[in-house]
Amino acid sequence: MIHSETRRDFLAKAGALALAPAAPKRPNILLLFPDQLRFDWTGANGKVNVRTPNLDALAKRGTRFTRAIVASPLCAPSRGCLACGKEYDRGRVPNNGVDYPLDQTTYYQRLRDSGYHVIGCGKFDLHKKTKDWGLDGKRLLKEWGYSDGIDNAGKHDATSSGAVTPKDPYMALLHRRGLAAAHVEDFHKRKDYSATFATPLPEDAYCDNWLGVNGLELLRNAPKGKPWHLQVNFTGPHAPMDITARMEKLCRGIDFPQPNGNTQFPAATHVAIRQNYSAMVENVDRWIGLYIEELRRRGELDNTLIVFSSDHGEMLGDHNRWGKSVPWQPSVSVPLFAAGPGVKPGVTSDALVSVMDLAATFLDYGGVARPAEMDSRSIRPLLEGRARTHREYLLSGLDEWRVVWDGRYKLITGFGDSTMLFDHATDPLENNDLAAKLPAQVKRLSALLPRH
């Protein structure tokens, strides 16, 4: 029998517990992460004829950032900086020739340790140097912090490593289906970006379509009752400009503006290249719609934070350059969209945001403390309308060059023979170097650069 005073205390505590609000349910996190998508190549972001209705709808449901850049515009460093939530000079992955150090904690590990089911598929690029993914794509997933997933090679790594014997699950699939030789030969024919013919692969064997299915299956096999984090790393719209016959039928006949300052190809060739690039973006957008429909079917759409971004941009011929790895804005700047529980709808934000800020953001939503060693800062206050500014300046770098950008003035050092300064208020295409005319701005921004 309970003593009367003890009984009163017991009943009081029980009543308090009954009246206390339930702990908020931790949201699921869906990170959709295509490879090499420049900031202005979505319907909501740009003035080009790319059709991204699902991304546009996501922007209406949430926040679209107009000034987001990556810590480094190259696959392995950028993805490494995201994983650890650190700037390029502290991320310990200086280039594609260095694997992510396994003694450096990832935000994936912290989410998994807190109870999240962490899953992912596609091109992780955290062991870019070691071109062996395992035929099941699970070689280092546990070490990085994943509960399950399928890691496949990027476009060039897949064909170069697996032409004869597959080293990743995607080429293993093509070998099983008798498609590997045709795929490798197709890539050998694509000497540069002007190769815009369709791939011989059928729709279901096209890499982004195959890995899109993988992500849905991982989600459907996730344990019930646990929050999940799913990262889908599409291989498109990375070069080469390979598209399926279906995608080609949809993109031809659409006009696009010519690149900024290019002298390399005829106008018609540039249009065809941009048609193919856009077709890959539009295919990724199609998959965004399929994932959103899956979340709706599962009854999880309202409790899932959906984020869309990329590991770096694509020059697409601007300044006579292609691909990434350079400090120009089409290389370092990427789209960034977010929608989900608590996110203000229909917001366009000009806050300065780094993609590696997503690490702290996801920990924040997951109720996990941000470690002191992270440079990453949560953008949750921006998403929920509690803040309008985030950083005073952004950094990016690769090898010898560094960028610091305050939203208007952008300083580039170590790239070529001289320091460059651009005023984005009057020259967003970065055609007019003002370093000699504005030495005070050069000095001010130079002081913000890290010592390396």
C-alpha positions in Angstrom: 0.0 0.0 0.0 1.3 3.5 -1.0 1.8 5.9 2.0 -0.7 8.8 1.7 2.0 11.5 1.1 3.8 9.3 -1.3 0.5 8.6 -3.0 -0.3 12.3 -3.4 3.2 12.9 -4.9 2.7 10.0 -7.2 -0.7 11.2 -8.4 0.6 14.7 -8.8 3.5 13.5 -10.9 1.3 11.3 -13.0 -1.1 14.2 -13.6 1.7 16.5 -14.6 3.0 13.8 -17.0 -0.5 13.4 -18.5 -0.8 17.2 -19.1 2.7 17.6 -20.4 2.9 18.0 -24.2 4.3 15.1 -26.1 7.9 15.4 -27.4 7.9 16.7 -30.9 8.3 14.0 -33.5 11.7 14.3 -35.2 11.3 14.8 -39.0 12.5 12.6 -41.7 15.1 14.1 -43.9 15.3 13.7 -47.7 18.4 15.2 -49.4 18.1 15.1 -53.2 21.6 15.8 -54.5 22.3 15.8 -58.2 25.9 16.1 -59.5 27.2 19.2 -61.3 24.0 21.4 -61.3 24.6 25.1 -61.7 22.6 27.6 -59.7 20.6 29.1 -62.6 19.5 25.9 -64.3 16.1 25.3 -62.7 12.7 26.8 -63.6 12.4 28.8 -60.4 16.0 30.1 -60.4 16.8 30.9 -64.0 15.7 32.5 -67.2 16.4 29.4 -69.3 13.8 27.0 -70.8 14.4 24.2 -68.3 11.2 22.6 -67.1 11.3 21.7 -63.4 7.7 21.7 -62.2 8.4 19.6 -59.1 11.2 21.8 -58.0 9.1 24.9 -58.7 6.3 23.4 -56.5 8.9 22.6 -53.8 9.9 26.3 -53.9 6.3 27.4 -53.4 6.0 25.0 -50.4 9.2 26.3 -48.8 12.3 28.4 -49.2 14.5 29.0 -52.3 18.0 30.4 -51.7 19.5 32.6 -54.4 23.1 32.9 -53.0 24.3 29.5 -52.1 27.8 28.2 -52.9 29.8 25.1 -52.2 32.9 24.9 -50.0 34.8 23.5 -53.0 33.6 23.0 -56.6 34.9 19.4 -57.0 33.1 16.2 -56.2 35.2 14.6 -53.4 36.1 17.9 -51.5 32.6 19.2 -51.7 30.9 16.1 -50.5 33.6 15.6 -47.8 32.9 19.2 -46.5 29.2 18.4 -46.4 29.8 15.1 -44.5 32.0 16.7 -41.8 30.4 20.2 -41.8 33.7 22.0 -42.3 35.2 24.5 -44.7 37.5 23.3 -47.5 40.8 24.1 -45.6 39.7 22.0 -42.7 37.8 19.2 -44.4 40.9 17.0 -45.1 39.8 16.1 -48.6 41.9 18.5 -50.8 41.0 16.9 -54.1 39.7 13.8 -55.9 42.9 12.0 -55.1 42.2 11.7 -51.4 39.6 9.5 -49.7 37.5 10.8 -46.9 39.4 10.2 -43.6 37.6 7.5 -41.6 38.7 9.1 -38.3 36.8 12.2 -39.1 33.2 12.1 -37.8 30.4 12.7 -40.2 27.0 14.1 -39.5 25.6 10.8 -40.8 27.2 9.1 -37.9 25.8 11.5 -35.4 22.3 11.1 -36.8 22.6 7.3 -36.8 23.8 7.3 -33.2 20.9 9.4 -32.2 18.4 6.9 -33.6 17.9 7.8 -37.2 17.9 5.2 -39.9 20.5 6.7 -42.3 20.3 5.5 -45.9 21.5 6.6 -49.2 22.2 5.7 -52.8 24.0 6.9 -55.9 27.4 8.6 -56.2 28.7 9.3 -52.7 32.3 10.1 -53.8 33.8 9.8 -50.3 36.4 7.3 -51.5 37.1 8.8 -54.9 40.7 7.7 -54.9 39.9 4.1 -54.2 37.9 3.0 -57.1 36.3 -0.1 -55.5 32.7 0.3 -54.4 31.9 -3.4 -53.9 29.4 -5.0 -56.2 26.7 -4.5 -53.6 27.8 -0.8 -53.1 28.2 -1.2 -49.3 32.0 -1.2 -48.9 32.4 1.8 -46.5 28.8 2.8 -45.8 28.8 1.7 -42.2 32.1 3.5 -41.5 30.7 6.8 -43.0 27.6 6.5 -40.7 25.0 4.8 -42.9 22.6 2.2 -41.7 22.1 0.9 -45.3 22.6 2.0 -48.9 24.0 1.4 -52.3 27.1 3.4 -53.4 27.8 3.5 -57.1 30.5 5.0 -59.2 30.0 8.3 -61.1 29.8 8.3 -64.8 33.5 8.3 -65.8 34.6 6.3 -62.8 32.1 3.5 -63.7 33.3 3.0 -67.3 37.0 3.5 -66.6 37.1 1.0 -63.7 34.5 -1.5 -64.8 34.8 -1.8 -68.5 36.0 -5.4 -68.3 35.3 -6.4 -64.7 32.7 -4.3 -62.7 33.9 -2.6 -59.5 30.5 -1.0 -58.6 26.9 -2.1 -58.6 25.9 -0.1 -61.6 28.4 -1.6 -64.0 27.7 -5.0 -62.4 24.1 -4.5 -63.5 25.1 -3.6 -67.1 27.4 -6.6 -67.3 24.6 -8.9 -66.2 22.3 -7.5 -68.8 24.8 -7.6 -71.6 24.9 -3.8 -71.9 28.3 -2.9 -70.5 30.2 -3.0 -73.7 27.8 -0.8 -75.6 27.8 1.7 -72.7 31.6 1.8 -72.5 31.8 2.3 -76.3 29.2 5.0 -76.1 31.3 6.9 -73.6 34.5 6.5 -75.7 32.7 8.3 -78.6 31.9 11.3 -76.3 35.2 13.2 -76.7 33.8 16.5 -75.5 30.5 18.2 -74.6 29.4 18.5 -78.3 28.6 14.7 -78.4 24.8 15.1 -77.8 23.5 11.9 -79.3 21.3 9.5 -77.3 22.7 6.6 -75.2 22.0 3.1 -76.4 20.8 2.1 -72.9 17.2 1.5 -72.3 15.3 3.7 -69.8 15.5 1.3 -66.8 19.3 0.8 -67.2 20.1 4.6 -67.4 22.0 5.3 -64.3 19.8 8.0 -62.7 16.7 5.9 -63.3 18.3 2.8 -61.8 19.5 4.6 -58.7 16.2 6.5 -58.3 14.5 3.1 -58.0 17.2 2.1 -55.5 16.4 5.0 -53.2 12.7 4.2 -53.2 13.4 0.6 -52.3 15.7 1.7 -49.5 12.9 3.9 -48.2 10.3 1.2 -48.4 12.6 -1.2 -46.5 13.3 1.3 -43.7 12.2 0.1 -40.2 8.9 1.4 -39.0 8.8 3.8 -36.1 12.2 5.4 -36.6 13.0 8.7 -38.3 15.0 8.3 -41.5 17.6 10.3 -43.5 17.8 9.5 -47.2 20.4 11.0 -49.5 19.8 10.4 -53.2 23.0 11.3 -55.2 22.0 11.5 -58.8 24.8 11.2 -61.4 23.2 13.8 -63.7 23.5 16.4 -65.0 27.2 15.7 -64.9 28.9 15.3 -68.3 29.0 13.5 -70.6 25.8 14.7 -72.2 24.3 11.3 -72.4 20.5 11.2 -72.5 18.0 8.4 -73.3 15.9 8.4 -76.5 12.9 9.4 -74.5 14.7 12.4 -73.0 16.0 13.4 -76.4 12.5 13.6 -77.9 11.5 15.9 -75.1 14.4 18.4 -75.3 14.9 19.0 -79.0 13.6 22.2 -80.6 13.9 24.2 -77.3 16.1 27.3 -77.6 18.7 28.4 -75.0 20.9 31.4 -74.6 24.5 31.2 -75.7 27.3 30.9 -73.1 29.0 34.0 -71.8 32.1 34.7 -73.7 32.6 31.4 -75.6 34.5 31.1 -78.9 34.6 27.3 -79.1 31.5 25.9 -80.8 28.9 27.1 -83.3 25.7 28.5 -81.8 23.6 25.4 -82.8 26.1 23.1 -81.0 25.8 25.2 -77.8 22.0 25.0 -78.0 22.2 21.2 -78.4 24.6 20.8 -75.4 22.3 22.9 -73.3 19.3 20.9 -74.5 21.0 17.7 -73.2 22.0 19.3 -70.0 18.5 20.5 -69.4 17.1 17.0 -70.3 19.2 15.5 -67.5 18.0 18.2 -65.0 14.4 17.6 -66.1 14.8 13.8 -65.6 16.1 14.5 -62.0 13.0 16.7 -61.5 10.8 13.8 -62.6 12.3 11.7 -59.9 11.7 14.5 -57.3 8.0 14.2 -58.2 8.1 10.4 -57.7 9.8 10.7 -54.3 7.2 13.3 -53.2 4.4 11.1 -54.4 6.0 8.2 -52.4 6.1 10.4 -49.3 2.5 11.3 -49.8 1.5 7.7 -50.2 3.3 6.8 -47.0 1.6 9.7 -45.1 5.1 11.2 -44.4 5.1 14.3 -46.6 4.1 16.7 -43.8 6.9 15.4 -41.5 9.7 15.2 -44.0 12.3 18.0 -44.5 13.1 17.9 -48.2 16.3 19.6 -49.4 17.5 19.9 -53.0 21.0 21.1 -53.9 24.2 19.9 -55.7 27.9 19.3 -55.0 29.0 22.0 -57.5 28.0 23.8 -60.6 28.8 23.5 -64.3 30.4 26.2 -66.5 28.6 25.1 -69.7 31.0 27.0 -71.9 31.0 30.3 -69.9 34.4 32.0 -70.1 35.4 29.2 -72.6 35.3 26.7 -69.7 33.4 23.5 -69.1 32.7 21.4 -66.0 33.7 22.6 -62.5 36.9 23.2 -60.4 37.2 26.9 -61.2 36.2 29.9 -59.1 33.7 31.4 -61.5 30.1 31.6 -60.2 28.6 28.9 -62.5 31.1 26.5 -61.0 30.9 27.4 -57.3 27.2 28.4 -57.0 24.4 25.9 -56.8 20.6 25.7 -56.3 19.3 25.2 -52.8 15.6 24.5 -52.0 14.0 23.4 -48.8 10.5 22.5 -47.7 9.0 20.7 -44.8 7.6 21.0 -41.3 7.9 24.5 -40.0 9.5 25.9 -43.2 7.9 29.1 -44.3 6.2 28.7 -47.7 7.0 30.8 -50.8 10.1 32.4 -49.5 13.0 33.6 -51.7 16.0 34.2 -49.5 19.2 36.1 -50.5 21.0 35.0 -47.3 24.6 33.8 -47.8 24.6 30.0 -47.4 27.2 27.3 -47.9 26.1 23.8 -48.8 28.2 22.4 -46.0 25.7 24.3 -43.7 23.3 21.4 -44.3 25.3 19.3 -41.9 24.4 21.5 -38.9 20.9 22.0 -40.3 20.1 18.3 -40.3 21.6 17.8 -36.9 19.4 20.7 -35.7 16.2 19.2 -37.0 17.3 15.8 -35.6 17.7 17.2 -32.1 21.5 16.5 -32.2 23.9 19.1 -30.8 26.3 20.6 -33.3 29.9 19.7 -32.4 32.2 22.5 -31.7 34.6 21.5 -34.4 32.1 22.1 -37.2 32.2 25.2 -39.3 28.6 24.4 -40.4 25.8 26.6 -39.2 22.1 25.6 -39.2 19.9 27.4 -41.6 16.8 26.4 -39.7 16.2 30.0 -38.4 16.1 31.1 -42.0 13.7 28.3 -43.0 11.4 29.1 -40.1 11.4 32.8 -40.7 13.2 33.6 -37.4 16.2 35.1 -39.3 16.9 36.8 -42.6 20.7 36.8 -42.6 23.1 33.9 -42.0 26.7 34.6 -42.9 28.6 37.8 -43.6 30.7 36.1 -46.3 31.2 32.8 -48.0 34.3 30.8 -48.7 35.2 28.4 -51.5 38.5 26.9 -52.7 40.4 24.2 -54.5 44.1 23.5 -54.6 45.8 26.9 -54.8 42.9 29.3 -55.4 40.5 30.7 -52.8 37.2 32.7 -53.1 35.6 35.0 -50.5 32.2 36.6 -51.4 30.2 39.0 -49.3 27.2 38.8 -51.5 28.3 41.7 -53.6 32.1 41.8 -54.0 33.8 38.5 -54.9 37.6 38.2 -54.5 39.5 35.4 -56.2 43.2 34.7 -55.3 45.6 32.1 -56.5 43.9 31.5 -59.8 46.1 32.6 -62.6 48.7 35.4 -62.3 46.7 38.0 -60.5 44.1 38.6 -57.9 40.6 39.3 -59.3 37.7 41.3 -57.9 34.1 41.3 -59.3 31.1 43.4 -58.3 28.0 41.2 -58.6 25.7 44.2 -58.3 26.9 45.5 -61.7 28.6 42.5 -63.2 27.0 39.2 -62.2 28.6 37.4 -65.1 32.1 38.3 -63.8 33.5 39.8 -66.9 35.1 43.0 -65.5 38.0 42.6 -63.0 38.0 45.6 -60.7 40.9 44.6 -58.5 43.2 47.4 -59.7 40.4 50.0 -59.4 39.2 49.0 -55.9 42.3 48.1 -53.8 40.4 48.9 -50.5 37.9 46.1 -51.3 40.7 43.7 -52.2 42.4 44.4 -48.9 39.2 44.1 -46.9 38.2 40.7 -48.4 41.8 39.4 -48.4 41.8 39.7 -44.6 38.8 37.3 -44.5 40.6 34.5 -46.3 42.0 31.6 -44.2 45.7 31.1 -44.1 46.7 28.0 -46.0 
